[in-house]
Amino acid sequence: SSNLIDDQLSKKEHLYLVSFGTQPSALWPNPVKVNKSTLQEAKEWVQMLQPRGGSNLLQSLRKVFMKKELDSLVVIIGSCPDQSPEILSDYILQCTLGRNLNLHTITYKCSNYMPLVSAWKGRKLFTESGRYHSYKPGPEVRPPDPCPISAEFTKLPISSFLPKPPKHEGPLKIKIPNFLTRTSEDWLKSNGLKAKKLTLFQILAPNAFSPIEEFVPILQKTVPSTLHEKVMMQFEWYDGTVKNIQVDLPLLYDYQKQLNNAIQIYERRIEWLSISSRRIWGTVCEKRVVILVDLSVTNSMYIIHIQHSLRLLLEEQLSNKDCFNIIAFGSIIESWRPEMVPLSQENLQNAWCWILSLNCKGSRNVLGALRKAIEVDFKEKENFDSQGIYLFTGGVSDQEMPLVTAYIAETCRGCDLKIHVCLFHINELDMDGAVPARYANSIDTASAYKDITHAANGRFHWFGDTGIFESDDISAIALEMEKAFNYSQKCALLVAALKNQSGPPTENPPIPKEEPKVVKEKSQPKPQPQPRKLYCPKSNTLTLGKMV
């Protein structure tokens, strides 16, 4: 590097140096004039450089392309860039269009062929306005033209160089579910608190009485109903009114046990939804299913993950369906079969072989994929029940999302066709490394796809390498658990309030309070009903008539 500075860079007018690992770092904020001081500063900076993280070439290119005064760029790289060659080439082409900028690339210590593959993928672009050079330490210099074996590498897809799970390309191990798969919303219709008659208001209803006021002829006054302080409390009802509740302690203790059992069942349901293929896809419940898979170029580094996700789905959730199809989309729409086919183990194996042949390319034509599924695979959608489309994607569509939402809302009306979205999260750093046709941050992307699912009565599922971020199936169960916790807390407060009100147990019945106090309370302006302690009637005998 010192020789390069002395021999060649010292003869330039301006100089701008950027090193890059996971993040780029510039020596100066802007290009500086070349003089003895700046050259010496550059040498000292080069000697202090240390390896750090990955090889984020695209980020460093972005930083350099912002300096419009530069007319020549030299890229020196010794390891495989983090981004795919297609992304780098497309980005360089877009940023240099109409700009007089010469680009040169130098690779060194290339015992691993991957840096060369990346460079040669974009060699045509570089050599239009610059030069390509590769060398190893020692006298031997690699010629500019790639050797025949290197040309073979350039033809291989990026998936050939990515690590794969064990037996990734082996045949499927298909499992046939022995139960009916249901959405959480449908599951709660038979297992929810209301279905099990476990809401607090269902439990208290037999012993709940509305406060009343009646005219007592002997007193010539209107007297409100009162509470027996040993066994009754006032309780706010679900509709905002206040009820006089006869508190049955054994009943409430048993109710709390039932709530605890229900919460444990909900926890097991959430755990089941969070493992295996359900962690990625949620639950696939319909009988006629089409899978839409996002294979845009921005997902090139995730192709193995996408294929493995599809493998889990084929093995675990599709074997009990009636018919299915798989559609891959980038800019171009590719379908495994022209239309949906009956499900069989042979068809599942054939679909998996087709998935292994897929590569990422182009942009993200979500609307085109949806139209292919709806207008071809589901062209007779009005004649069938239980139909679903599962969109597996990592970013926003090439088209405006409101346009996609409007199309779905129109075409899914009047038929049993639901569209579900499985959004896989690419962290913001990786998203910055790609150049999609349209970009939105993860929050806006999730919001846009939730609008789509709601327009088609579907479910939204959002996951990443750290777990599930959002799932309609899990949210429905979590909401039911929250209700159970709330009912349990209210039940405990009701019991505690009754115990505090009645005081320590005694053998004799409580002495009635003075009657004038009740009358005085009635003579005051009636406040908004609130839970409060009232006084029992003079008689020591508790009857239903006096409880009301």
Buried (B, 14 or more C-beta within 10 A) or exposed (E): BEEBBEEEBBEEEBBBBBBBBEBBBBBBEEBBEBEEEBBEBBBEBBEEEEEEEBBBBBBBBBBBBEBEEBEEBBBEBEBBBBBBBBBBBBBBEEBBEEEEBBBBBBBBEBEEBBBBBBBBBBBEBBBEBBBBBBBEEEEEEBEEEBEEEBEEBBEEBBBEEEEEEEEEEEEBEBEEEEEEBBBBEBBBEEBBBEEBEBBBBBBBEEBBBEBEEEEEEEEEEEBEBBBBBBBBBBBEBEEEEBBBBBBBEEBBEEBBEBBEEBBEBBEEBBEEBBEBBBBBBBBBBBBBBBBBBBBBBBBBBBBBBBBBBBBBBBBBBBBBBBBBBBBBBBBEBBBBBEEBBEBEEEBBBBBBEBBEEBBBBBBBBBBBBBBBBBEBBBEEBEEBEBBBBBBBBBBBBBBEBEEBBEBBBEBBEEBBBBBBBBBBBBEEEBBBBBBBBEBBEBEEBBEBBBBBBBBBBBBBBBBBEEEBEBBBBBBBBBBBBEBBEEBBEBBEEBBEBBEEBBEEEEEEEBEEBEEEEBEEBEEEEEEEEEBEEBBBBEEEEBEEEBBE
